[in-house]
Amino acid sequence: MNPPYVRQESIDAYYKQLYIENHPAVGSGITDLYVYFFDSALNIVDADGIIIFITLNKYLKTKYGAGLRNKLRFKNVDLIIDFFELPVFEASTDTAITKIINNNSDKTRYYPVKSLNNLDLNIIAKGEYLNVIKDESEWKFVDSNDINMMSKIYSNSKPLREFTDDKLFYGIKTGLNDAFILDSMKGIELLKSESKAIIKKYASSRSINKWEITDEKYFIATGYEQDISKKYSSAYNHLKTYKNELIKYYGEFENPKIIYIHTAKKHNFYLDTDGYYINNSCYMIISDSKFLFFFLNSLIFDWFKRIKFVAYGDAGEGGRVKLDYNKMITVPIKKISAEQSEWFDNKYIAIKNCLKEPERADIYEKEVESRLFKLYDLSYNEVKIIEPDFWLTEEEYFNIVI
């Protein structure tokens, strides 16, 4: 069966409420229509009956799919064939085939499809597949090597939310970027005027690189203190109830932070100490931890995110990955000693000081990557899975002392 592809925004409010009431285990205000078809089928199909749906693949990793995933944890999801962004239909959709046998079983075969050329579903379903780890909050699609590596990444760690004292925020939504975001010339002009106090540096999503902001702009940061109490008294009274939170939020932009774009093929995390403002296509982690900076920019995290996060297209083949807040706050950050933290601090300074010497900086960066692999207790063979062109011999890697 192919349920209609109707996004939650297009569902009439009256019917949306009925769907939520009739399907409380899977429904919410952000749930797309096809999810309710899954729940209805599970409720009416006899034991050991078979359900086969062609739907969006979004339920596998999105927040709105959490209720359905949790229900399917206790069902025999026999196989999932995921087409990602391949054009299975004329409409632009990320498509998956899901086969469910309505009984209890926890094993699922997951088949990622790389191409539609000479497509034969019978051959695909008899070939190699990934295992599905069905945690309460998320599903991970892994082979046997991945399972062991994932356990090492989670070992002796704390979630990012705890590591940062719950300080992960998205950028500002202006509603009119042309008015608030200034080019370099206009920004410098206003910095020389009476408006200097509210003119801030601004980093667009595409300008964020690991070691620099490539296209510096400026931002008019009116913040909470703008006087709207007389002209817009009702709005002002509403905002006043959030005064402390708003002041704190705007204040965070001035603090050292790691900034990054939400959706990208290659994510760059920039450690900002200059108080850049960002828009709502980006996020900021309020932390000046050099270890966190290196980990998020590492080959390990690049591998990890492609398993954990929602992707447009096949993440393993370089599809765009969405670093959603609800998953980002659960990313495991290794607990390290003060001496280990100091090593990363010193290496950060060393690299910053030689960015104009690319070969030397590259040597230092590879030292950092090697140290991270060792810190996460990855074997040489596991390192080669993440980075097939790893630069050290097995003996050289074995001799690294952390």
N, C-alpha and C positions, 0 to 999 in steps of 0.2 A: 504494500500500500504506500502511496505517496501523499501524505497529508499536505494541505495547502501551506505555502510559505507566507505566513502573515506575522509581521513584527508586532510586538506588543503595543507600539505607538498607534497602530492602525486598528486595534480592537476597540470597539465601542465600549465606553465606560460601564454601561449597564451590563453588557455581556461579560466584560472582564471581571466584574465583581462576582457574577454567577459562577464563572469558571473557578475563581479562587475559592469560593464557598464549597463547590462540588468536588474540588480536587485540592484539599488543604495540604496534602503531603508534598505536592510538587508546585503549587501555584503561588504567585506573588504578583505585585504590580509591574514587574519587569519581565515576566515570563512570556515568551513567544508562543503562538497558538499550537504548534506541533507537539509541544511538551504535554499538553492536555490529551492529545490523541494517544500518546504513549500510556498515560495513566488510565485512560478509558479502556484501552486494549488489555492492560494487565488486570483490570477489574472484571472484565466480561469473558475473557478466554479461559476455557477449562484448564485444569491441571494437566501439565505436559503438552498443552496446546502450543502452537508455534506462531510467533508474531514476526513479520518481516516488514520493516519500514525503510523508506528512502526519505531522509530528512536532512536538515542542516546538521553539521557536526558540532555545533556550538555547545550543545548540552554536555559534551565530554569534559569541558574545562571552564565554562563561564560560571559566573556567580548565579545567574538565574537557573542554571541546570543543576544546582546543588541538591535540591529536593529530589529530582528524578534520579540522579546518580546514587543518592542514599537509598532510594527504594530499590534500584537495580542491583545494589550490592548483594542483596539476598535472593536474586533471581539468576537463572542460568542465561546470561548474555553470551550465547554460544560464539558469535563472531561479530566483529565490526570491520567493515571495509571502508577505509577513509580515503576520499578522493581529494581532499584539501581544496585548492582553488582551480583544479582541473575543470574544463568546461563540459561537464556531464550534460548540463542543460543550457539552453540559450540564456536563461537568467543568470545573473552573477551571484552564485551561491557556493558556499563550501559544503559539499555533499558527502554523506556517509550512508552506507547500508548497515542496518543493525538487525541481527537475527536473535530473537529471544525465545527460549523454551521455558514455558511458564512453570518452572519448578525451582528448587533450591540447588544452586551450585555456584562456586566462587571462581571458577576458571573461565577466562575469556581469551579468545584468540583475536589479536588486533593486526590487521593487514594494511599498512600504508601503501597507497598506490602512487607510483612515480610518474606513470605515463599512460595515456589512453591508446597508444599504438598497439595494435594486435591484442586488444583487451579480451581476456577470457576469464570470467569470474570463477569458473570451475577450476582452472589451473591455479589462480590466485589462492583460492580457499584450500588448496592442497599443498601450498608451499610454506615457506618459513614465515613465522609470525612473531610479534612481540607479545609478551605477557602484560597483563594489566594489574597493577597494584591498586586495589580499591580502598583507599583510606576514607574516613568519614567525610572529610572536607574536599578531597580531590582524588582524581585518578592519574596514575603515572603509567606510561607505556614504555616498557623496558625489556631488554633481553637479559640473559642470565648475568652477563658481565655488569650491566647497568645496575642491577639489584644490589650487588656487592658494593659498587662504587657509591651509590646513593646512601647506603647505610653508613659508609665512612664519612660522607659529607655531613650527615646529621649527628654523628657521634660527637660527644663533648662539645655541644654547641648551645646557643640560645637564639631564639627568633629575633629578627631584625627589630621588631617592635620593642622588645625588651632591651636589646643592645642600645637603642637610641632613645630610650625612655618615651616611646610612642611619639616620636617627632618625625613623621613623614607626611609631607603636605603636597598638594598639587598647586600649580601656579595660578595666576590671576586671570579671570575671564572679564575682559573689559566691555564686550558688546560693541566696541567701536575702536578697533586697533589703530586705525589711521589717526585718530585723535590723541591717543595716549602714548603710542610708540613713535619715537622721534629718530630721524637719521642722525648721524654723527654731527653734521654741521649745525642742525637746529638744536641738538642737545647741548653742544658746547656754547652756543649763543645764549641759551637760557640759563646755563650754569653761571653766566656773568651778570645775570639779572637778579631782581628781588625774589625770583622763584627758585633760587638755587637749592633751597632746603628740600624741595619736593622733586627734584630732578635726579633720578637714579640710573645707574648702569643697567642695561637690559641685554639679555642673551636670548636670541631666537632659538627655536628648537634645532634648526639646521646648523647653527653656529657652535653648538656644544661639541667640543672634542676633548680627548683625554687630558691634554696638557695645555689647551688654550681655548679662548673664545675667538672665533675667526672673524666675526663681523660684529663689532661692537656698536650697539645702538643705545638709546636712552629711553627712559620711561617716566611719565608724569605720575608720581605716586601720591594721589590725594589722600589715600588711606582712610582711616575712620574719622579723623579730626575735621574733615571738610564741614563747614557750617551749613547744615541743611535744616536746622531746628525750626526756622520760621517758615520758609517757603514750602517745605515738605514735612510738616510736623508729624503726620501719621507714620510715614516711613521712618522718620527719626526716632519716634517712640519705640517702634519695632526694633530698630537697630540698637537702641540704647540698652535693651535687655541682653544683648550679646556684646556689650562694650568691652568687657575684659578679654573675651575670646578674640574679638576683632583686633584689638590693640596687640595682643600677644602674637596673632597670626602675621600681621604686617611687620612686627618687630623681628620675626624669624628671618626675614629676607636679609637683614643686616648681619646675621650671625654666620660663622663659617658653616658651609653646607656642601653636600655633594648633589649636583644637579644632573638631570638626564631626561631624555625624551621618552615619552610613554611607549610609542610603537616604532620599531625599527628593525632592519635586518641585522645591523651591527650597532649595538649600544655603546656609547661613550659616556663615562661618568667623570665629570669635571669637579675637582675640589675647589670651590669658590671661596676666597677670603676677601673679595672686593665688594660684596653686597649686591650682586646682580639680582635683578628681578626677572621672572620668567612667566610665560603664559600657561594656560591650563592644558596645553598639550605636553607639558613637562611636569616633572616632580622634583622635590627637593628633600633630601635627608639631612636633618640638622645634626651634623657630626663633622669633626675635623680628623677623624681616625684615618691615619695613613694605611693601616692594615685593611680597613673596610674599603677604602678607595682602591687599593690594589686587588683585593678579592673581587669586587664588582667588575673591574676591568679585565679580569683574568680569563684564561682559557677554561678553567674549571667552571666558573660561573656561566660562561657562554655555552658550555655543554649542558650544565644543569638547567638553565632557563628554557632550553628547547624541549626538555622533558616536562617541566613543571608548568609553564605558562601557556596561555592561549596563543595560537599562531594563525596568521593568514597564510594559507599555503602550507607546505611541508616544512616544519621548522628545521628538521634535520638536513634539508636541502637548501637552507638559506632563506626560508620564508620569513616574513615580518612577524616579530614576536611582540605581544602586548604585556608590558610589565604592570599589570593591574595592582592597585593598592592592596586589595584583600588577599592577594597571594604574596605580594612583595613583603608585607609585614611578617610573613611566616618563614621567609628565607633563613636557613640556619647559618649563623655566624660563629665560627670556631672560637672557643675560649682559649686565649693565649696568655703567656706570662708577660710581665712587664719588660723583661729582657728581649723577648721576641717582638713585642710592640715597638721597642726602641730600635730594633734592627730595621723594621719597615720605615720608621720615622727617618732614620739616617739615609736609607736608600732613596726615599722620596726627595730629600734635599740634594743628594748626589745627582739624581737624574735631572732635577730642575736646573741645576747648575751647569749641565752639559748638553742642553737641548739643541744647541747650535753645533754640536758634534754628534751627528746621528749614529755613527758606528759605536762610539763609546756609550751613548745612551742605550743603544740596543743591547749591548753586553750587560748593562745593569738591569735592564728590563727582563732579560732572560734569566738572570740570577734570581729575580723576584718570582718569576713563574716557576722556576725549579724549586725554590724554597716553599712556595705554596703547595705544589704537588707533594713535597715531602711532609709538610705540615699536616696535610690531609691523609697521610699514610697510604698514598696510592702506590701500588707496585709499578715496576717499570713497564710491564705489559699493559696495565691500566692507563698509565700516562700515554702510551703509544696509541691507545684507543681514542683518547681526547685529542692528541696532537701526533699524528702519524710521522711528521717530520721533526720530531723532538731532537734537539741539538746535542744532547749528552749521550755518551755510551752508557750501558747498564752499569759498568763499574764506576764511572764518574757519578752517576746518580746515586748509587749505593753509598758512596763516600760522603755525601752531603750530610752535615751534622747540624741539627737545629736545636 
